[in-house]
Amino acid sequence: MVRLTIDGREFEAGEGSTILEVLQDNGIEMPTLCYHEALTPQGACRLCMVEIAEGDRSRLVASCLFPVREGLVVRTNTQRVIQTRRMVIELLLARCPNVPAVREMAEKLGGQKPHPRFELSDEDCVLCGLCVRACREVVGIGAISFVNRGTVRKVSTPFDEASDVCIGCGACAYVCPTGAIELEDIGDTRRIGRWKAELKLKRCKVCSNYFAPEFQLEYIRKFAKLPEDFFEVCPTCRK
């Protein structure tokens, strides 16, 4: 265990923990749009910035990436931190002015409108990378990734074409903080419009309901070395 000070209060934390994990474990609210406990932190949104002091020096760091260490002093609400977060949320508002999650975050941080010095866009993706990491780290597929650079950077499939490895699991839609990835089941087909994915759904032999993409079920069956007929019935009927 290591001891550190956060906003004048002393805490103990396990070695290897990040500042954000310590904050969350102790009920200290910290804004973030790119963090998920099941995924490797990336520090993409920069909303979780805090100021740390070691000796006579202080600097800003992303709390989701910075590991705690003995004697670390952390400040979460200094003027420097507040100004940095407001700048970040103003940039996000300029990119995604009509996304509810961004607008709600802006209200909490005191920046309710895009600043006029920034050119307005109308995107629905904040480039947090959660969908990319979920597809790669949790699902193990890597059907999507970041493409391009600068102002034209985005998340997409290779060559913006329908991916032949996407299993339609919906993990990307589940972790997306803005709702930019829409998943819908229509008849016997699952569609994820952002990736141009259309996958046939499996029909339960007992209740006749469609319950998951056939490609996804076959992927799971092979990965877990399950019997070939394991997914002939849906989870509800299997009970």
Secondary structure, DSSP 8 states (H G I E B T S, - for coil): -EEEEETTEEEEE-TT-BHHHHHHHTT-----SS--TTS-----S-TTEEEEEETTEEEEEETTT-B--TT-EEESS-HHHHHHHHHHHHHHHHH-TT-HHHHHHHHHHT--S--TTS-----S-----HHHHIIIIIIS----EEES-GGG-EEE-GGGS--SS-----HHHHH-SS--S-EEEETTEEEEGGGTEEEEEEE-TTT--EEEEHHHHHHHHHHHT--TTTTSS-HHHH-
